[in-house]
Amino acid sequence: MSFDEVTELFNRARAEMFLPPMDVRVEAWEGRVEVSVRGRVAQVRVPRRLLGDPEGGPLLLWYFRHHLAHMHYCPYNLRTVQTLARAAYEEVRSWRHAHNAVRLFSDLQVDLLYLPLRYKRPPLHISDEFYSRPRGLDALRYAAYRHVYGDMLRGHRLDKDTLFYGSLLAEVILSSRPWVAKVKAVATVLRRLQDLGRVKELRKRAGSDVPLSEDLEIDFLREARRAMRGIRSEEEAREMFEHWLRGRVDVEELKEELKKAIRGARRGREEKVEAPTPGRGREGEEPELPSTLSKPLTKLGDLEEAIWRALWYRARAEEFIIRYGGRRRRGTWAIYAYPDLWMVEDDIEDLDVESSLEEGPLIPEETTLKPINLPSPSGEVIVQERAPTVLVVLDTSKSMLRAVEDAAIAAFTAYLSAKRAGGRTAVINFSTKYLAVGWGEPDIRKELALAFAQGELTILPLGGIKRLISELEPGEEVMIIIVTDCGWQNLREALGFLEDLASRGHRVVVLHIEGWKYPKSVEAVARSRRLTLYRVKEPSMLKYLTLTETLGERQPFKTWQARSR
């Protein structure tokens, strides 16, 4: 059988599953049949023995039907995976068992229910798949198939527990119960068999080779973030990435992007500093250290943790912006025509506070006004919405580790809000060392830079901030958002530096969130001239304040357009 014939069989199965056309690339090897879809490219690996077998064609067709049925029917997409995994977790309180249960349930649902009902006959590929004695979770699948299809499968000796629970799962799958109830039963059986010592190991990446509908999308990372928006638990996010996303994301490419961000930072001579325990300075404050100890980061530990955290943090921030950030707006050229009454259902950005205050006290829908703009011909007053330039500075020192999740989501909220408004962004992650990613660098590097925690001392990187501001256009003003607990060990130098920036037209906003408590440092920042300090008692409220401040940078401003002659 030629590769062209294999492609025809794949396209036949694809059409039967109502999937769009794909570029099929066939490869022969010694392993099992594998189907991997990325974008509109299907990478198909087939065993050499089937290419020379007269029965190889029908078997390959059924293998393709099985794989593509996962994409068309079960589990279909990442949202379904997440729902089923949560249901299984509620039953066994183990994410590893939950995701393995989803994988096993999907195979059983396709081979015992969907394919036989669709084609009115047993799936042929299972006789080839279980020709050799199965092990691990495959033994449980075999027991379920053997219970239903009998002598169609070659006989293998299994222990009585696996045979019993396999037949039990087959009856559960063939029942009319909802999917959630079925996957709970599968998870319970997995836990029971492992307790009995019949299942030695679970899959480390349960769903990495199961095709899903998101695999057809060109931007898979965007689809992955959509699926992760509803995840609130760090453990759930990590396990979701390990079992279903890791095999679909080019981890090595993302690692290289993070390494490029580190290499792109300015190198400096490092000085070794003995890290004292937070809060051991005089009167509960941190010991004072010079700003020169802050150096660019040269290496990271766990790069993979930064990858899944970047996906999760951005997903959480996107969900929040979609819910509370109003509709997406871009800068427009228009004539300011007249004021109108601002209603509570209007966007908060439309409220003209100055004009409303001239009418009297702010009373919604009575004294609140909004501007009405019309398309602009030449020679009129132009109203243009400002695209903000935002520098996000995130404190990931040891004292911030208790609140690092909320702080990172707030930093992502500021970064994405500025991007959404068409503005320019740069980011800094700092502790003793810092990682600065500049205005023109790829977005993925900025997101990875905001996703890891360093857990060392707290030295505000004045040199890194100064370098990024020096790269701005002449006269360009920047909004600097610092998410921190204010335990800066170069506090006096930092305050003078930030006050100088504010005096030159830049806006400095310090969002204080309690990691460790530094009351004197916080009071010093509060007394500082021209700096805006917000004290956030509840960490979950931090992102609301961040969004409000970033949206405030998008207020319209007026310019004049010369009349054409």
C-alpha positions, 0 to 999 in steps of 0.5 A: 500500500502506497502513501497516496492510498493511506492519504485517501483512507485518511481523507475518507475518515476525515470526511465521515467525521465532518472535519475540514480538509487537511494537508496529510503527511504520511510516515512509516515507522515500527510503532503504533498508528499515530495521528497528530493534527496541528493547524490544518496539517495532519501528521500520520505515522503508520506501522510498516507491517500494515503497509504490506498487509492485504488487510492493512487498508481496512485496519488503517481506515478504522484506526483513522476513524477512531482517532478522528472520532475523538476530535468530532465526538469525544472528548471533542475539545478542551472545555469538555476535557476540563468539565469531565476532569473536574467531575472525576476529581470530585470523585477521587480527589486526584488530578492525575487519576482524573485526567487518566479517567478522561482519557480512558473514558474517551477511548471506551466511549468511541469504541464501544458506543459511537463507532458501532452505532455509527457504522453498525458493526464492531470497530476492526482496529481493536483486534489489531491493537490488542493482538499482543498482551496489553499492559497498564491501562490498556489491559483495562480497555482490553477487558472492557472490549473483550466483555462486549466483543468476545472472540473478536479479540485474541485471548490474553490472560488477565487477573480477575480484578481487571477482568471484573472491573473492565466488564463493569466499565463496559456496562457503564459506558453502554448505559444511558448515563450522562458523560459526567456520571460515566467518567466518575465511575471510570475514575473510581475504578482506576483508583480502586485498581491502583489500590489493589496493585493491578494498575502500577502506573498511570499515564504522565500525559494522558491526553497528549496524543488524543486529537481535539477540535482546537488542534485545527486552529492556527493559533493553538495558544489562544485556544488553550488560554480560552480553556484555562480561563475558568481554572482557579486552582494552581494545581488544576492549571498545572495538571491541565497543562501536563496532561493535555497542553504540553504535547501540543505546545512547542515547549522548546521554542518557548524556552528559547524565547525566554532564553533570548529575553534573558540574553537580550538583557544588559549584562553586568558584573554580579555581586554575591549578597547573603540573603537575609530573612524578610522582615529582619531589618530594623523595626521589621523593615528590610535591611538597606542595600545599594541599588547597584546590587540589582543586576540583569538576570542571567539564568532561570531554574524551571523554564517549563513552570514559567510556560504554563503559568504564562498561559494561565495568568494571561487566560485569567487576565483576559477573562477579567478584561472581557468581563469588566473592560468594556468593548474594545476601542481604538483611537479615532479621528472625530469632531467633538459635536455636543455633550449628552447624558451618560447612562449607567449602561454606557462604558465608563471610559465615555464619562466626561468627569470635568464636564459633569462636575461643572453641572454639579455633584456627580449624580448618575443619569442626571448630571453625568455627561459624555461627549458625542463625536462625529466623523471629521472633515479637514479643518475641524477640532480633532478628538483622538483617543490616546494609546497608552505607553505602559511599563509594568514592573512586577515584584517577585521577591521572597516577601511577595511569594504569598501573593504572587498569583494575584500580583502576576494576574494584575500585571498581566491585566495592565499589560493586556489592557495597554495592548488592547488599546493599541499602546506600547508595553514593556515589562520588568520582573525583579527581585535581587536580579531583574529581567527587563523585556523592551518595547519592541520585543515579541509579546510572548517574551513579555508574558513569559517574563511576568510568569515566574517568581524569583524569591530573593531580595527586593531591590527596585531595578532603577537601571532597568527602568531608566534604560527602558524609558531612555528608549522612548520617543522624544516627548513620549510619556509613560505610565509606570505600574509597580505591583509590590509590597513596598519592601524595597531595600533601596527605598531612599534611592528608589523614591528619589528616582521615581519622583524625578521621573514623575517631575518629567511628566511620567506617571508612577502608580504603586499598587501595594499588596501585602506580602510581608508587612512594611508599614514604614516603607509604605508610609514613605511611599505615600508621603512621596511627591507625585507618586500615586499609591493604592493600598490593596487589602484584598489581593483579588481586588488588585486586578480591578484597580489595575484595569481602572488605572490603565483604562484611565490612560486612554482618555481622549485628548484634543489636537488641531488639524490645519485647514487644507488650501 
